[in-house]
Amino acid sequence: MSVAVITGSSGLAGSETARFFHEKGMEIVGIDNNMREYFFGEDGSVDWNTDQLKRTLRNFTHFPTDVRNQGDIERIYRSFGGSISVVVHAAAQPSHDWAAKEPFTDFTVNANGTLVMLEATRKYCPDATFVFVSTNKVYGDTPNALPMVEQTSRWEIDPSHPYSTYGIDEKMTIDDSQHSLFGVSKVAADILTQEYGRYFGLRTGSFRCGCLTGPAHSGAELHGFLAYLVKCAVTGRPYTIYGYKGKQVRDNIHSYDLVNAFWYFFQQPRIAAVYNMGGSRYSNCSVLEAIQLAEELSGRKLNYRLSEKARPGDHIWWISDVRKFQQDHPGWNYRYDLKTAVKEIIDAARDRV
């Protein structure tokens, strides 16, 4: 049986990948040591998801292994060897703010952990496809230099700009910008992934994601935009918007649609591919618009406040241009629009609460 190795397997993207690839008939090797609880406290714990995966997936093996531990990772790889046909590396420290608290932890998890996974892939299963879950934060705050127009509930890009119709493409520079330390560690991992493709010929894909969302997200204040906002609406917990009058725009892609893209790439991999991947013009909202939608679908008012202080390196406006991926993999398209995704998250939040 063909094996899929998935890091961060109990997180949002990782668990969706585990379920999706298992349904396709693959054996799943899940690697997750629940560092998300260390990062974000009880809100961030993914133990519930680990238990669910163990219960529901017949061909799933869980390893509570740290991706930075080269010896332990190589032992896992040696035991499965050439049966490994795909690696989805979703493990990460994902927060701007948290990275500044512990820069060494952030960098070693994001950069060194990716190096460990790439090198193990090169040594033990060089024909496998390697998918790296990157981030749009590799571009730093360069998008904030785009010409913006303030509207009632959101910032929008000037209609005359080339990015206005489809969003931001992969040609945007990653230089001369403030990334946050999180963005820097992900840049290092992103470039490592590309280099293992170009230098060693591995089939690698870096997916520079916008906001990932879905019912399996353990949303916390420092990470998990829609999931945490919905959690606050459902539980009555206060919510803080940081900067830009709450009009900052994010494109949101459901974890199913993202993982379906991973599957398409696995079927037709490339070397050192880079893709912007998000909700695009199909699924996006400002924070204020997300609040309005969450209130409408949940029937509850959100208790929120506006802080004038934006997070360092945060984007005012981000919409991904996904046409490059669609050109390479024309069978892929979206299943979930924003409203459907938010409704799913509300139902899941109510069940867990």
C-alpha positions in Angstrom: 0.0 0.0 0.0 1.3 3.4 -0.9 2.2 5.6 2.1 1.5 9.3 2.7 3.7 10.9 5.4 1.9 13.9 6.9 3.4 16.3 9.5 1.1 18.4 11.6 -1.3 15.6 11.0 -3.7 16.6 13.7 -3.9 20.3 12.6 -6.3 21.7 10.1 -4.5 21.1 6.9 -2.8 17.9 8.1 -5.9 16.2 9.4 -7.8 17.1 6.2 -5.0 15.6 4.2 -5.0 12.5 6.3 -8.7 11.9 5.7 -8.6 12.8 2.1 -5.6 10.6 1.2 -6.8 7.8 3.3 -10.1 7.8 1.4 -8.0 7.5 -1.8 -6.7 4.2 -0.5 -3.4 5.3 1.0 -1.7 4.3 4.3 -1.3 7.4 6.5 1.7 8.1 8.7 0.8 11.0 10.9 3.5 13.0 12.7 2.2 15.5 15.3 3.5 16.2 18.9 0.7 18.8 19.7 3.1 21.7 19.9 0.1 23.8 19.0 -1.0 23.5 22.6 2.5 24.8 23.7 2.1 27.7 21.3 -1.5 28.7 22.1 -2.6 26.9 25.2 -5.7 24.8 25.6 -7.5 26.5 22.7 -4.8 25.3 20.4 -4.7 21.7 21.5 -5.2 19.1 18.7 -5.4 16.0 20.9 -9.1 15.8 20.2 -8.3 15.5 16.5 -5.6 12.9 17.0 -8.1 10.8 18.9 -10.6 11.2 16.1 -8.1 10.2 13.4 -7.1 7.1 15.4 -10.7 6.1 15.8 -12.0 6.7 12.3 -9.1 5.9 9.9 -8.2 2.2 9.6 -4.8 2.6 8.0 -3.5 5.5 10.2 -0.4 5.4 12.4 0.3 8.3 14.7 3.8 9.3 15.8 4.1 12.0 18.5 7.4 13.1 17.0 9.1 16.5 16.8 10.0 17.3 13.2 13.2 18.9 14.4 14.4 15.5 15.7 16.4 14.2 12.8 17.1 10.8 14.4 13.4 10.1 15.1 12.2 11.3 11.7 14.8 9.1 9.9 13.7 6.1 11.9 10.2 6.6 10.7 11.3 7.0 7.1 13.5 3.9 7.3 10.6 1.8 8.5 8.5 2.7 5.5 11.2 3.4 2.9 10.3 3.3 -0.8 6.6 2.8 0.1 6.4 6.5 0.8 5.0 8.1 -2.3 4.0 11.6 -0.9 5.0 13.8 2.0 2.8 16.7 3.0 4.7 18.9 5.4 2.1 21.0 7.3 3.8 21.2 10.8 4.6 24.7 11.7 4.7 27.5 14.3 2.1 29.7 12.5 1.9 33.0 14.5 3.4 36.4 13.9 3.2 37.4 17.5 4.3 34.1 19.0 7.4 34.0 16.8 8.7 37.2 18.5 8.3 35.5 21.9 10.6 32.6 21.1 12.5 33.3 17.9 14.7 30.2 18.2 11.7 27.9 18.6 9.9 29.5 15.7 12.9 29.3 13.4 13.9 25.7 14.3 10.4 24.4 13.9 9.7 26.1 10.6 13.1 26.1 8.9 15.1 23.3 10.6 12.1 21.1 10.7 11.5 21.5 7.0 15.2 20.8 6.3 14.9 17.5 8.3 11.9 16.4 6.3 13.4 17.3 3.0 16.7 15.5 3.7 14.9 12.4 5.0 12.8 12.4 1.8 15.9 12.7 -0.4 17.7 9.9 1.5 14.9 7.4 1.8 12.2 8.1 -0.8 13.6 10.4 -3.5 10.8 9.6 -5.9 8.1 10.8 -3.5 6.3 14.1 -4.1 7.0 16.7 -1.4 4.2 19.2 -0.6 5.2 22.1 1.6 2.4 24.2 3.3 4.0 27.7 2.9 2.3 31.1 3.5 1.7 34.4 1.8 3.7 35.9 4.6 6.8 35.1 2.6 6.0 38.3 0.7 6.2 40.3 3.9 4.3 43.6 4.0 5.0 44.3 0.3 1.2 44.0 -0.5 0.6 47.0 1.8 2.3 49.3 -0.8 -0.4 48.5 -3.3 -2.8 51.4 -4.1 -5.7 51.0 -1.7 -9.2 52.4 -1.7 -11.2 52.5 1.5 -14.7 51.3 1.3 -17.5 51.0 3.8 -16.6 47.6 5.2 -13.2 46.8 3.5 -10.1 48.0 1.9 -9.9 47.3 -1.9 -7.2 47.6 -4.4 -7.5 50.3 -7.0 -9.5 49.0 -9.9 -6.8 50.2 -12.4 -4.1 47.9 -10.8 -3.2 44.6 -12.6 -3.9 42.7 -9.4 -7.4 44.0 -9.1 -9.2 41.4 -11.1 -7.5 38.1 -10.0 -5.3 39.0 -7.0 -1.6 38.7 -6.2 0.5 36.4 -8.3 3.8 34.6 -7.6 5.9 37.3 -9.2 5.6 39.7 -6.2 9.0 40.3 -4.6 9.9 38.8 -1.2 12.6 41.5 -0.7 12.6 44.9 0.9 9.8 44.3 3.3 8.9 43.5 6.9 8.0 39.9 7.2 7.7 39.3 11.0 10.0 36.6 12.3 7.4 34.0 11.5 7.5 35.2 7.8 11.3 34.9 7.8 11.3 31.3 9.1 8.7 30.4 6.5 10.8 32.1 3.7 13.7 29.9 4.7 11.6 26.8 4.6 10.0 27.8 1.3 13.4 28.4 -0.4 14.8 25.2 1.0 11.9 23.3 -0.5 12.5 24.9 -3.9 16.2 24.2 -3.7 15.8 20.5 -2.9 13.8 20.5 -6.1 16.2 22.4 -8.3 19.5 21.0 -6.8 18.5 17.3 -6.1 15.6 17.0 -8.5 12.9 16.3 -5.9 9.3 16.8 -6.9 8.5 19.7 -4.6 5.6 22.1 -4.4 5.5 25.2 -2.1 1.9 26.3 -1.6 1.9 29.9 -0.4 -1.5 29.9 1.4 -3.8 32.7 2.4 -6.1 32.0 5.4 -6.9 28.3 5.8 -10.2 27.5 7.4 -12.5 24.6 8.1 -14.3 22.8 11.0 -11.1 20.9 12.1 -9.3 24.2 13.0 -8.4 24.6 16.7 -8.6 28.4 16.5 -6.8 30.5 19.0 -6.4 34.3 19.3 -2.9 34.3 17.8 -3.8 32.0 14.9 -6.9 30.8 13.1 -8.8 33.9 11.9 -12.3 32.5 11.1 -12.3 29.6 13.5 -11.4 31.8 16.5 -13.8 34.6 15.5 -16.6 32.0 15.3 -15.5 30.4 18.6 -15.9 33.9 20.2 -19.3 34.4 18.7 -20.6 31.0 19.8 -19.1 31.2 23.4 -19.6 35.0 24.0 -15.9 35.5 24.4 -14.6 39.0 23.6 -12.8 39.4 20.3 -10.1 42.0 19.4 -9.4 43.3 15.9 -5.9 44.5 15.4 -5.5 47.6 13.1 -6.8 48.8 9.8 -10.3 49.6 11.2 -11.2 45.9 10.8 -11.4 46.5 7.0 -8.3 44.3 6.3 -9.2 41.7 3.6 -8.2 38.0 3.7 -9.0 35.3 1.2 -10.1 32.1 2.9 -9.7 28.7 1.5 -11.5 25.7 3.0 -9.1 22.9 4.0 -10.8 20.4 1.7 -10.2 22.6 -1.4 -6.5 23.1 -0.3 -6.0 19.4 0.2 -7.7 18.6 -3.1 -5.1 20.8 -4.7 -2.4 18.8 -2.9 -3.9 15.6 -4.5 -3.9 17.1 -8.0 -0.2 18.1 -7.5 0.6 14.6 -6.3 -1.0 13.2 -9.5 1.1 15.5 -11.7 4.0 16.8 -9.7 6.6 19.3 -10.8 10.1 20.2 -9.7 10.4 23.3 -7.5 6.8 24.5 -8.2 5.5 27.6 -6.3 1.9 28.4 -6.1 -0.2 31.2 -4.4 -3.1 29.3 -3.0 -6.2 30.8 -1.3 -9.8 31.7 -1.7 -9.0 34.2 -4.5 -11.9 36.4 -5.7 -14.1 33.4 -5.1 -13.9 33.4 -1.3 -12.7 36.5 0.6 -13.8 38.9 3.3 -12.7 41.7 5.6 -12.8 41.1 9.4 -15.9 43.3 9.6 -17.6 41.3 6.9 -16.6 38.1 8.6 -18.2 39.3 11.9 -21.4 40.2 10.0 -21.6 36.8 8.4 -20.8 34.9 11.7 -23.5 36.9 13.5 -26.0 36.2 10.7 -25.3 32.5 10.6 -24.9 31.9 14.3 -27.7 34.2 15.5 -25.4 35.6 18.1 -23.8 39.1 18.4 -20.0 39.2 18.7 -18.5 41.3 21.5 -15.5 42.9 19.8 -13.3 45.9 20.1 -11.0 47.7 17.7 -7.3 48.2 18.5 -5.4 50.8 16.5 -2.2 48.7 16.6 -1.7 46.4 13.7 0.4 43.2 13.9 3.9 43.8 12.5 4.1 42.7 8.9 0.4 42.1 8.7 -1.4 42.6 5.4 -4.1 45.2 4.7 -5.3 43.4 1.6 -4.5 39.9 0.4 -6.3 38.0 -2.4 -4.4 35.1 -4.0 -4.2 34.8 -7.8 -4.6 31.0 -8.2 -4.5 30.9 -12.0 -1.0 29.4 -12.2 -2.1 26.3 -10.2 -5.3 26.1 -12.3 -3.2 26.3 -15.5 -0.9 23.4 -14.3 -3.9 21.4 -12.9 -7.0 22.4 -14.8 -9.2 19.8 -13.2 -9.0 21.5 -9.8 -11.7 24.0 -8.6 -13.4 25.1 -5.4 -16.1 23.2 -3.6 -16.6 25.6 -0.6 -17.6 29.2 -0.8 -17.2 31.5 2.3 -20.7 31.2 3.6 -20.7 27.4 3.4 -17.3 27.3 5.2 -18.4 29.6 8.0 -21.6 27.6 8.5 -19.6 24.4 8.9 -17.2 26.1 11.4 -20.2 27.3 13.5 -21.7 23.8 13.6 -18.4 22.3 14.6 -17.7 24.9 17.3 -21.2 24.3 18.8 -20.5 20.6 18.9 -17.1 21.0 20.6 -18.4 23.6 23.1 
